[in-house]
Amino acid sequence: MGKVVLVTGVSRDLGRRSARSLASDPAVSRVIGVDAVPPRGDIGEVSFVRADIRTPVIAKVIAKEDVDTVVHMSVIATPGSAGGRGTMKELNVIGTMQLLAACQRAPSVRDVVVKSTTTVYGASSRDPAMFTEDMEPRRAPRAGYAKDVAEVEGYVRGFARRRGDVRVTLLRCANVVGPHVQSPLTSYLRLPVVPTVAGYDPRLQLLHEDDLFAVLHHAVTHEVAGTFNVAGDGVVMLSQALRRLRRPTLALPGFAVGSLGSALRSARVADFSPEQVSFLTYGRGVDTTRMRTELGFHPVRSTAEALTDFGATLPRTGGRAERLLDGLAAAFPEQGETPDRPEPLRPVDDDERRVPGGRHG
């Protein structure tokens, strides 16, 4: 008999596709997808159960299905998708509390995998070059998504202490990008004109969506406990990323970016929370040594390659100068070719100067 896996948050695209990826593994017997609303896309062989993890009904689902592995992907980053900040807080914190309480009472549960985020480290001028898993944020988050994640991780560590027989894997994933990803960062990069904080060029470390599915699958099947930073190789500066994506930019003071972000957030065009503005000011880098040596996972795409794949689906709004230069280069012959030129002038001798019937000089 293979594993019986329960995946939360399958109404969103990343959760749904992660569940489908797990269901395709022969080592997995069944995958049960759980969410308060049905998924909008195809879930394949995944069995969907409509249940709200904020209620005790999730314990009945785990007991009835005899679940041995739980993959928690229901921690959301944007209040708009949840219906407001209050609902977002309930889903993230209260939902995680109820889920872990159900796992604690279920003797069948042997593995818990939680998708977290590197947002838990925050972003400030006092940050180290690279955060390791043992480091704390230089400034404790006071509100928003980062505070939710910090509380969620606290509950996960408490659960691990109470159920020492359960393998708990906490994956702190970098910003996930890809053609199908909708997130605060991808919404920001999709803007027709991208506002930046004047005088700052933050570092970006990214994870491709396919590598996210791969690391979740790896964590379920390899049963390695611990906390791991997960990100692609290398970093890119925001200015480099915007040039590669050919997005026009508008440099503004930090307070103006925050004001503009509030307007865009109200219009649900992009999520510009205060933590997002801090990230776009200072950036963030994480050390992934433990991911490679202990977890044994190696992302296929680097940060630069993940960005390239994401950019392939974007409309070309910027890069007019580059396109003009490309057009000029195409208009001229390639290197090694010589265009047709008129023959050079040659001296004229005296015989050619004589005019018939005329006088010689």
KEKE-3310 file (N, C-alpha, C; in steps of 0.2 Angstrom, whole numbers, plus 5000, padded with zeros to 4 digits):
npx = (5004:5002:5006:4994:4989:4985:4980:4980:4972:4968:4960:4966:4978:4992:4991:4982:4988:5000:4994:4989:5002:5007:4998:5001:5012:5018:5021:5012:4996:4983:4977:4970:4961:4958:4948:4939:4931:4927:4940:4945:4951:4956:4957:4962:4966:4964:4955:4942:4937:4926:4929:4932:4946:4947:4937:4932:4929:4939:4947:4938:4939:4952:4953:4943:4948:4960:4972:4990:5000:5001:5000:5002:4996:4989:4991:4990:4994:4989:4976:4965:4962:4956:4946:4947:4957:4954:4948:4959:4968:4961:4961:4975:4981:4971:4966:4978:4980:4969:4971:4983:4980:4970:4979:4987:4979:4977:4981:4986:4993:5009:5018:5021:5020:5024:5021:5030:5037:5051:5048:5046:5058:5058:5063:5075:5087:5097:5099:5107:5119:5115:5102:5102:5094:5093:5093:5085:5072:5078:5070:5055:5040:5025:5013:5001:5005:5018:5018:5008:5014:5025:5018:5012:5023:5027:5017:5019:5031:5028:5019:5028:5036:5026:5022:5033:5035:5031:5036:5041:5042:5047:5046:5054:5050:5057:5051:5039:5039:5032:5024:5011:5008:5000:5004:5009:5022:5023:5012:5016:5027:5020:5015:5011:5019:5032:5034:5048:5059:5067:5085:5087:5091:5085:5089:5084:5078:5073:5060:5056:5039:5038:5049:5044:5033:5041:5049:5040:5035:5047:5049:5038:5040:5053:5055:5061:5065:5064:5069:5070:5077:5072:5076:5080:5096:5108:5106:5096:5097:5084:5084:5090:5082:5070:5075:5077:5065:5060:5052:5045:5051:5047:5055:5052:5051:5052:5040:5031:5030:5024:5011:5006:5006:4995:4984:4984:4982:4970:4962:4964:4974:4987:4996:5002:5008:5014:5025:5029:5033:5045:5052:5054:5063:5074:5076:5081:5090:5094:5102:5105:5111:5108:5097:5102:5112:5106:5092:5093:5088:5088:5085:5079:5079:5088:5088:5089:5085:5072:5066:5067:5058:5046:5045:5043:5030:5025:5017:5026:5030:5040:5057:5059:5070:5079:5073:5073:5087:5089:5082:5089:5101:5097:5095:5107:5121:5127:5141:5156:5150:5151:5144:5138:5149:5152:5164:5181:5187:5198:5214:5213:5220:5230:5225:5212:5207:5207:5197:5186:5189:5193:5204:5221:5227)
npy = (4994:5011:5028:5038:5054:5070:5085:5102:5118:5116:5123:5134:5137:5132:5124:5114:5109:5104:5093:5085:5082:5074:5064:5057:5049:5032:5028:5033:5030:5036:5053:5066:5080:5095:5109:5124:5129:5122:5117:5125:5120:5105:5091:5079:5063:5066:5065:5076:5084:5094:5105:5115:5120:5127:5123:5110:5099:5095:5085:5074:5071:5067:5056:5048:5045:5039:5045:5047:5056:5073:5088:5104:5118:5129:5142:5158:5173:5185:5196:5200:5189:5181:5187:5198:5205:5200:5188:5182:5181:5172:5160:5157:5157:5152:5141:5134:5130:5122:5112:5106:5102:5092:5083:5080:5072:5061:5045:5039:5048:5051:5059:5077:5090:5106:5120:5135:5151:5162:5175:5175:5179:5193:5210:5221:5235:5230:5217:5201:5195:5183:5173:5160:5145:5145:5158:5173:5185:5202:5212:5210:5204:5214:5214:5208:5197:5192:5191:5182:5170:5169:5166:5154:5145:5145:5137:5125:5121:5119:5108:5098:5096:5091:5079:5069:5058:5060:5065:5081:5092:5108:5119:5133:5143:5152:5167:5162:5160:5159:5154:5152:5157:5167:5180:5192:5196:5192:5199:5212:5212:5211:5223:5237:5248:5249:5253:5258:5259:5274:5275:5262:5245:5231:5213:5199:5182:5168:5155:5142:5137:5124:5118:5120:5111:5100:5100:5098:5086:5078:5080:5073:5060:5057:5059:5067:5076:5093:5110:5120:5131:5135:5138:5144:5143:5157:5175:5189:5206:5219:5228:5222:5212:5218:5224:5213:5208:5218:5229:5244:5257:5267:5277:5281:5290:5281:5283:5287:5276:5268:5275:5274:5260:5258:5263:5255:5243:5244:5245:5232:5228:5225:5218:5228:5228:5234:5226:5221:5232:5235:5223:5226:5236:5233:5219:5201:5187:5170:5156:5140:5129:5118:5113:5106:5097:5091:5089:5085:5090:5097:5111:5112:5124:5139:5155:5165:5158:5154:5167:5170:5161:5164:5177:5175:5174:5187:5202:5213:5227:5236:5240:5247:5254:5243:5236:5245:5245:5232:5231:5240:5233:5222:5228:5231:5223:5206:5202:5200:5200:5210:5225:5229:5240:5255:5255:5261:5278:5281:5287:5298:5296:5305:5302:5299:5311:5318:5326:5322:5331:5342:5354:5351:5352)
npz = (5000:4996:5000:5008:5005:5011:5004:5007:5002:4988:4980:4974:4961:4962:4973:4968:4957:4963:4970:4960:4954:4964:4964:4953:4956:4958:4970:4979:4985:4987:4984:4993:4991:4999:5002:5005:4995:4978:4967:4952:4941:4932:4942:4940:4946:4959:4974:4979:4993:5000:5013:5027:5033:5045:5054:5065:5056:5048:5055:5055:5042:5040:5049:5043:5030:5033:5033:5031:5027:5027:5017:5019:5011:5012:5016:5013:5003:4999:5004:4996:4988:4998:5003:5011:5024:5037:5035:5028:5039:5047:5039:5037:5051:5061:5053:5051:5065:5068:5059:5063:5075:5072:5066:5077:5085:5077:5075:5063:5056:5050:5043:5040:5029:5027:5017:5018:5018:5012:5016:5029:5035:5033:5027:5028:5031:5039:5036:5034:5022:5017:5023:5034:5039:5053:5057:5064:5059:5057:5060:5069:5062:5062:5057:5044:5030:5033:5047:5049:5044:5052:5064:5060:5058:5071:5077:5070:5074:5088:5087:5082:5093:5102:5095:5093:5085:5073:5057:5052:5040:5035:5023:5017:5005:4992:4982:4971:4954:4937:4922:4926:4938:4950:4961:4973:4969:4955:4950:4952:4943:4931:4929:4918:4918:4929:4946:4955:4970:4972:4971:4977:4974:4974:4979:4971:4973:4966:4964:4953:4947:4943:4950:4963:4964:4962:4974:4984:4981:4982:4996:5002:4997:5001:5015:5025:5039:5045:5044:5029:5018:5002:4985:4969:4960:4963:4962:4956:4952:4955:4945:4934:4932:4927:4916:4908:4907:4900:4904:4907:4918:4933:4944:4961:4976:4992:5000:4991:4983:4992:4993:4980:4979:4988:4982:4970:4976:4982:4970:4967:4958:4960:4973:4986:4999:5015:5019:5006:5000:5007:5004:4990:4992:4999:4997:4997:5002:5003:5011:5003:5007:5016:5010:4999:5004:5015:5013:5000:4988:4972:4963:4946:4938:4938:4947:4937:4926:4929:4929:4916:4910:4915:4910:4897:4894:4895:4889:4877:4883:4886:4881:4869:4864:4863:4853:4842:4840:4836:4824:4816:4816:4809:4796:4791:4783:4788:4798:4789:4776:4762:4755:4738:4729:4720:4707:4709:4705:4691:4685:4670:4654:4642:4629:4631:4634:4622:4611:4597:4582:4588:4596:4602:4619)
capx = (5000:5006:5004:4988:4991:4980:4983:4975:4972:4968:4956:4971:4982:4998:4989:4978:4994:5004:4990:4990:5008:5008:4993:5004:5017:5015:5022:5006:4990:4978:4977:4963:4962:4953:4947:4932:4928:4930:4945:4942:4954:4956:4961:4964:4964:4963:4948:4941:4933:4924:4929:4935:4951:4946:4932:4934:4927:4945:4949:4934:4941:4959:4952:4939:4952:4966:4978:4996:5004:4998:5004:4998:4997:4983:4994:4989:4998:4985:4969:4960:4959:4953:4940:4949:4963:4952:4947:4965:4971:4958:4963:4982:4982:4966:4966:4983:4979:4964:4974:4988:4976:4968:4985:4990:4974:4976:4987:4988:4998:5016:5022:5018:5024:5021:5025:5031:5040:5056:5045:5047:5064:5057:5067:5077:5094:5101:5099:5114:5119:5111:5099:5101:5087:5093:5092:5078:5072:5081:5064:5050:5034:5020:5006:5001:5007:5024:5016:5004:5019:5029:5014:5011:5029:5027:5012:5022:5036:5025:5016:5033:5038:5021:5022:5040:5035:5029:5042:5039:5046:5045:5049:5053:5051:5058:5046:5038:5037:5031:5019:5004:5008:4998:5006:5011:5028:5021:5007:5020:5031:5016:5012:5013:5025:5034:5037:5053:5061:5073:5091:5088:5091:5085:5091:5078:5079:5066:5059:5051:5034:5039:5053:5040:5030:5046:5052:5035:5035:5053:5048:5033:5043:5060:5053:5067:5062:5068:5067:5074:5076:5071:5077:5085:5103:5109:5101:5096:5095:5078:5085:5092:5075:5065:5078:5076:5058:5058:5047:5047:5051:5046:5058:5049:5053:5049:5034:5027:5029:5019:5005:5004:5004:4989:4979:4984:4979:4962:4959:4965:4978:4993:4997:5007:5008:5021:5031:5031:5037:5051:5056:5056:5068:5080:5077:5082:5094:5094:5107:5101:5116:5105:5092:5106:5115:5102:5085:5094:5085:5092:5081:5081:5080:5091:5084:5088:5081:5065:5063:5066:5052:5040:5045:5041:5022:5023:5017:5032:5028:5046:5062:5059:5077:5082:5069:5076:5094:5088:5079:5095:5106:5094:5095:5114:5123:5130:5148:5159:5148:5153:5139:5141:5151:5155:5171:5185:5189:5205:5216:5212:5226:5229:5222:5205:5205:5206:5190:5187:5188:5195:5212:5224:5230)
capy = (5000:5017:5034:5042:5061:5075:5092:5108:5123:5114:5128:5138:5133:5129:5118:5109:5106:5100:5087:5081:5079:5068:5058:5053:5045:5026:5027:5036:5026:5041:5060:5069:5087:5098:5116:5127:5130:5118:5119:5127:5117:5098:5088:5072:5057:5068:5065:5082:5084:5101:5105:5121:5118:5131:5119:5103:5094:5092:5080:5069:5069:5064:5050:5043:5043:5036:5049:5046:5062:5080:5093:5110:5123:5134:5148:5163:5179:5191:5197:5200:5182:5177:5191:5203:5204:5196:5181:5179:5179:5166:5155:5156:5155:5148:5135:5129:5128:5117:5106:5103:5099:5086:5079:5078:5067:5056:5041:5037:5053:5050:5065:5083:5094:5113:5125:5141:5156:5166:5181:5175:5183:5200:5213:5227:5237:5227:5210:5198:5194:5177:5170:5153:5142:5146:5165:5176:5191:5207:5216:5205:5207:5217:5213:5206:5190:5189:5189:5176:5165:5168:5162:5147:5141:5143:5131:5119:5119:5116:5102:5094:5094:5086:5073:5068:5052:5063:5069:5087:5096:5115:5122:5140:5144:5159:5169:5157:5163:5155:5157:5152:5160:5174:5181:5199:5198:5192:5205:5218:5212:5211:5230:5240:5252:5246:5258:5256:5264:5277:5274:5255:5240:5225:5207:5194:5175:5165:5148:5141:5134:5117:5116:5120:5105:5095:5099:5095:5079:5076:5080:5068:5053:5055:5058:5070:5081:5099:5116:5121:5136:5132:5143:5143:5146:5164:5180:5194:5213:5221:5232:5217:5208:5222:5225:5206:5207:5223:5232:5251:5258:5273:5277:5285:5290:5276:5285:5288:5269:5265:5278:5271:5254:5257:5264:5248:5237:5245:5243:5225:5227:5222:5219:5232:5228:5237:5221:5221:5238:5233:5219:5230:5241:5230:5213:5196:5182:5164:5151:5134:5123:5113:5110:5102:5092:5087:5087:5081:5092:5102:5114:5112:5130:5144:5161:5168:5154:5155:5173:5170:5157:5169:5183:5172:5175:5194:5206:5217:5234:5240:5238:5250:5255:5237:5234:5249:5243:5225:5233:5243:5228:5218:5232:5231:5216:5203:5202:5196:5202:5217:5227:5231:5247:5257:5255:5267:5282:5280:5293:5298:5298:5311:5300:5299:5318:5321:5327:5322:5337:5348:5356:5348:5357)
capz = (5000:4995:5005:5008:5006:5011:5002:5008:4997:4981:4975:4971:4956:4965:4977:4964:4953:4967:4972:4954:4954:4969:4963:4947:4958:4960:4978:4982:4984:4986:4986:4995:4990:5003:5002:5007:4988:4974:4962:4946:4935:4932:4947:4938:4950:4966:4977:4982:4999:5002:5020:5029:5039:5051:5058:5067:5052:5045:5059:5053:5035:5041:5052:5039:5024:5036:5030:5034:5025:5026:5014:5020:5006:5012:5019:5007:5004:4997:5007:4991:4986:5003:5004:5016:5029:5043:5032:5027:5045:5050:5035:5038:5057:5064:5049:5053:5072:5068:5055:5067:5081:5070:5065:5083:5087:5072:5075:5057:5053:5051:5040:5039:5025:5027:5013:5021:5013:5015:5019:5037:5037:5033:5023:5031:5029:5043:5035:5032:5015:5016:5029:5035:5043:5060:5059:5065:5056:5060:5063:5069:5058:5066:5054:5037:5028:5037:5054:5049:5043:5059:5069:5058:5059:5078:5078:5067:5079:5094:5085:5081:5100:5105:5091:5091:5081:5066:5053:5050:5035:5034:5017:5016:4998:4989:4978:4966:4948:4932:4918:4928:4945:4952:4967:4974:4965:4948:4948:4952:4937:4926:4928:4911:4920:4936:4950:4959:4975:4970:4975:4979:4969:4979:4976:4970:4973:4964:4963:4947:4949:4943:4956:4969:4964:4963:4981:4988:4979:4986:5004:5003:4996:5005:5022:5028:5043:5046:5040:5023:5013:4995:4980:4963:4961:4961:4963:4951:4955:4952:4938:4929:4930:4923:4909:4905:4905:4895:4908:4908:4926:4936:4950:4965:4983:4995:5002:4985:4981:4996:4992:4974:4981:4992:4977:4966:4981:4983:4964:4966:4952:4962:4981:4988:5007:5018:5018:4999:4998:5011:5000:4984:4994:5002:4994:5002:5000:5008:5010:5002:5007:5019:5005:4994:5008:5020:5010:4994:4983:4968:4958:4939:4935:4942:4947:4930:4921:4931:4927:4909:4908:4917:4905:4890:4893:4896:4883:4877:4884:4886:4876:4863:4861:4860:4847:4837:4838:4833:4818:4813:4815:4803:4790:4789:4781:4793:4798:4783:4770:4759:4750:4732:4729:4714:4705:4711:4700:4689:4681:4663:4651:4637:4623:4632:4634:4615:4608:4590:4578:4592:4596:4608:4623)
cpx = (5004:5004:4997:4989:4985:4983:4978:4977:4972:4963:4960:4975:4988:4996:4986:4984:4998:5000:4990:4996:5010:5004:4996:5010:5014:5016:5016:5000:4984:4980:4971:4965:4956:4953:4940:4928:4931:4935:4942:4945:4953:4960:4963:4961:4964:4956:4947:4936:4932:4924:4934:4940:4951:4941:4935:4933:4934:4948:4945:4937:4948:4958:4948:4944:4958:4972:4984:5001:5000:5002:5000:5001:4992:4985:4994:4992:4994:4978:4964:4957:4955:4947:4941:4954:4960:4951:4954:4969:4968:4961:4970:4983:4977:4966:4972:4983:4975:4967:4979:4985:4973:4973:4987:4985:4974:4982:4990:4993:5005:5021:5018:5023:5021:5025:5024:5034:5046:5054:5046:5053:5063:5062:5069:5085:5099:5102:5106:5113:5115:5108:5099:5095:5087:5093:5085:5078:5075:5075:5058:5044:5029:5013:5007:5004:5013:5023:5012:5009:5023:5024:5012:5017:5029:5023:5015:5027:5033:5022:5022:5036:5033:5021:5028:5040:5033:5035:5038:5044:5043:5049:5048:5055:5052:5052:5045:5035:5036:5025:5012:5003:5005:5000:5008:5017:5026:5016:5011:5024:5027:5013:5015:5019:5026:5037:5042:5055:5067:5079:5092:5088:5091:5087:5085:5081:5073:5066:5054:5045:5035:5044:5049:5036:5035:5048:5046:5034:5041:5052:5043:5036:5049:5060:5059:5064:5067:5066:5072:5072:5076:5071:5081:5092:5104:5104:5101:5094:5088:5079:5086:5086:5071:5068:5077:5069:5055:5052:5049:5046:5049:5049:5054:5052:5049:5042:5029:5025:5023:5012:5002:5002:4997:4983:4979:4981:4972:4959:4961:4969:4984:4993:5003:5007:5014:5026:5033:5035:5044:5055:5058:5061:5074:5082:5079:5086:5094:5099:5103:5106:5112:5100:5096:5109:5111:5095:5087:5091:5089:5087:5084:5083:5083:5086:5083:5084:5073:5062:5062:5060:5046:5040:5043:5034:5020:5022:5023:5029:5034:5051:5062:5066:5080:5079:5072:5083:5093:5086:5085:5100:5104:5095:5102:5116:5127:5138:5151:5156:5150:5147:5143:5143:5153:5162:5175:5187:5196:5207:5214:5218:5225:5225:5214:5202:5204:5199:5190:5185:5190:5202:5214:5227:5238)
cpy = (5006:5022:5036:5049:5065:5082:5097:5113:5121:5118:5133:5134:5130:5123:5112:5105:5102:5093:5083:5078:5073:5062:5054:5049:5038:5024:5029:5033:5031:5048:5063:5076:5091:5106:5118:5128:5125:5121:5121:5124:5109:5096:5081:5067:5059:5068:5072:5081:5092:5101:5111:5119:5122:5128:5112:5097:5091:5086:5073:5066:5065:5057:5045:5041:5039:5039:5048:5052:5068:5085:5099:5116:5129:5140:5153:5169:5185:5191:5197:5194:5178:5181:5196:5200:5199:5189:5178:5177:5172:5160:5153:5153:5150:5141:5131:5126:5122:5111:5102:5099:5092:5081:5076:5072:5061:5051:5039:5042:5052:5056:5071:5087:5101:5118:5132:5146:5160:5173:5181:5179:5191:5203:5220:5229:5233:5219:5207:5197:5188:5174:5163:5151:5144:5153:5167:5182:5197:5212:5211:5208:5209:5216:5210:5198:5187:5187:5183:5170:5163:5164:5155:5143:5140:5137:5125:5117:5116:5109:5096:5092:5089:5080:5071:5062:5054:5067:5075:5091:5103:5118:5129:5142:5151:5161:5165:5161:5157:5157:5157:5154:5166:5175:5189:5201:5198:5197:5211:5218:5212:5219:5233:5245:5251:5251:5255:5261:5267:5276:5267:5250:5233:5218:5202:5187:5172:5157:5146:5137:5126:5114:5116:5113:5099:5094:5097:5088:5075:5075:5074:5061:5052:5056:5061:5076:5087:5105:5118:5127:5133:5138:5141:5145:5153:5169:5185:5201:5215:5224:5227:5213:5212:5224:5218:5205:5213:5227:5240:5253:5265:5274:5283:5285:5284:5277:5285:5281:5266:5268:5275:5264:5253:5258:5257:5243:5238:5243:5236:5223:5224:5223:5222:5233:5232:5232:5220:5226:5238:5229:5222:5235:5238:5223:5207:5190:5176:5159:5144:5128:5117:5109:5105:5096:5088:5084:5083:5083:5097:5105:5114:5119:5135:5150:5165:5165:5154:5161:5173:5166:5161:5174:5181:5174:5182:5197:5211:5224:5239:5238:5241:5252:5249:5235:5238:5247:5236:5227:5236:5238:5223:5222:5232:5224:5213:5204:5198:5197:5209:5219:5229:5238:5249:5257:5261:5271:5280:5286:5292:5300:5303:5308:5300:5307:5321:5321:5327:5329:5343:5349:5353:5353:5357)
cpz = (5000:5001:5003:5010:5006:5009:5003:5003:4990:4977:4972:4966:4958:4969:4973:4959:4957:4969:4966:4953:4958:4967:4957:4950:4960:4967:4982:4980:4982:4988:4987:4995:4995:5003:5004:5000:4983:4969:4955:4940:4936:4938:4946:4943:4957:4968:4981:4987:5001:5010:5021:5034:5045:5056:5059:5062:5048:5049:5057:5046:5036:5044:5047:5033:5027:5033:5034:5033:5024:5023:5015:5015:5006:5016:5013:5008:5002:5000:5002:4989:4991:5005:5009:5021:5035:5041:5031:5033:5048:5046:5037:5045:5061:5060:5051:5060:5071:5064:5059:5073:5079:5068:5072:5086:5083:5072:5069:5054:5055:5048:5039:5035:5025:5022:5016:5016:5016:5017:5026:5039:5037:5028:5026:5029:5034:5042:5033:5025:5013:5023:5029:5039:5050:5062:5060:5061:5060:5064:5063:5066:5063:5063:5047:5036:5032:5044:5054:5048:5049:5064:5067:5059:5067:5080:5076:5072:5085:5092:5084:5088:5103:5101:5089:5086:5074:5063:5050:5046:5034:5028:5016:5009:4996:4985:4972:4960:4943:4928:4921:4935:4946:4960:4967:4969:4958:4946:4948:4945:4931:4924:4921:4913:4928:4940:4954:4964:4973:4974:4978:4973:4972:4975:4976:4970:4972:4964:4958:4950:4949:4948:4962:4969:4965:4970:4985:4987:4983:4993:5006:5003:4999:5012:5026:5032:5044:5043:5035:5019:5006:4990:4975:4964:4959:4963:4957:4954:4951:4945:4933:4927:4926:4916:4905:4903:4901:4898:4909:4916:4927:4943:4954:4972:4987:4998:4997:4982:4985:4995:4985:4975:4984:4987:4972:4970:4981:4976:4962:4959:4954:4970:4983:4996:5009:5017:5011:4997:5001:5007:4993:4986:4995:4999:4999:4998:5005:5006:5009:5003:5011:5014:5001:4998:5012:5017:5004:4988:4979:4963:4951:4937:4941:4943:4941:4926:4923:4929:4920:4907:4910:4912:4898:4888:4893:4889:4883:4877:4884:4880:4870:4860:4859:4854:4841:4835:4834:4825:4813:4811:4809:4796:4787:4787:4787:4792:4793:4777:4768:4754:4744:4732:4722:4713:4707:4705:4698:4685:4674:4659:4645:4631:4624:4633:4627:4613:4600:4587:4582:4592:4603:4612:4623)
residu = (MET:GLY:LYS:VAL:VAL:LEU:VAL:THR:GLY:VAL:SER:ARG:ASP:LEU:GLY:ARG:ARG:SER:ALA:ARG:SER:LEU:ALA:SER:ASP:PRO:ALA:VAL:SER:ARG:VAL:ILE:GLY:VAL:ASP:ALA:VAL:PRO:PRO:ARG:GLY:ASP:ILE:GLY:GLU:VAL:SER:PHE:VAL:ARG:ALA:ASP:ILE:ARG:THR:PRO:VAL:ILE:ALA:LYS:VAL:ILE:ALA:LYS:GLU:ASP:VAL:ASP:THR:VAL:VAL:HIS:MET:SER:VAL:ILE:ALA:THR:PRO:GLY:SER:ALA:GLY:GLY:ARG:GLY:THR:MET:LYS:GLU:LEU:ASN:VAL:ILE:GLY:THR:MET:GLN:LEU:LEU:ALA:ALA:CYS:GLN:ARG:ALA:PRO:SER:VAL:ARG:ASP:VAL:VAL:VAL:LYS:SER:THR:THR:THR:VAL:TYR:GLY:ALA:SER:SER:ARG:ASP:PRO:ALA:MET:PHE:THR:GLU:ASP:MET:GLU:PRO:ARG:ARG:ALA:PRO:ARG:ALA:GLY:TYR:ALA:LYS:ASP:VAL:ALA:GLU:VAL:GLU:GLY:TYR:VAL:ARG:GLY:PHE:ALA:ARG:ARG:ARG:GLY:ASP:VAL:ARG:VAL:THR:LEU:LEU:ARG:CYS:ALA:ASN:VAL:VAL:GLY:PRO:HIS:VAL:GLN:SER:PRO:LEU:THR:SER:TYR:LEU:ARG:LEU:PRO:VAL:VAL:PRO:THR:VAL:ALA:GLY:TYR:ASP:PRO:ARG:LEU:GLN:LEU:LEU:HIS:GLU:ASP:ASP:LEU:PHE:ALA:VAL:LEU:HIS:HIS:ALA:VAL:THR:HIS:GLU:VAL:ALA:GLY:THR:PHE:ASN:VAL:ALA:GLY:ASP:GLY:VAL:VAL:MET:LEU:SER:GLN:ALA:LEU:ARG:ARG:LEU:ARG:ARG:PRO:THR:LEU:ALA:LEU:PRO:GLY:PHE:ALA:VAL:GLY:SER:LEU:GLY:SER:ALA:LEU:ARG:SER:ALA:ARG:VAL:ALA:ASP:PHE:SER:PRO:GLU:GLN:VAL:SER:PHE:LEU:THR:TYR:GLY:ARG:GLY:VAL:ASP:THR:THR:ARG:MET:ARG:THR:GLU:LEU:GLY:PHE:HIS:PRO:VAL:ARG:SER:THR:ALA:GLU:ALA:LEU:THR:ASP:PHE:GLY:ALA:THR:LEU:PRO:ARG:THR:GLY:GLY:ARG:ALA:GLU:ARG:LEU:LEU:ASP:GLY:LEU:ALA:ALA:ALA:PHE:PRO:GLU:GLN:GLY:GLU:THR:PRO:ASP:ARG:PRO:GLU:PRO:LEU:ARG:PRO:VAL:ASP:ASP:ASP:GLU:ARG:ARG:VAL:PRO:GLY:GLY:ARG:HIS:GLY)
# end
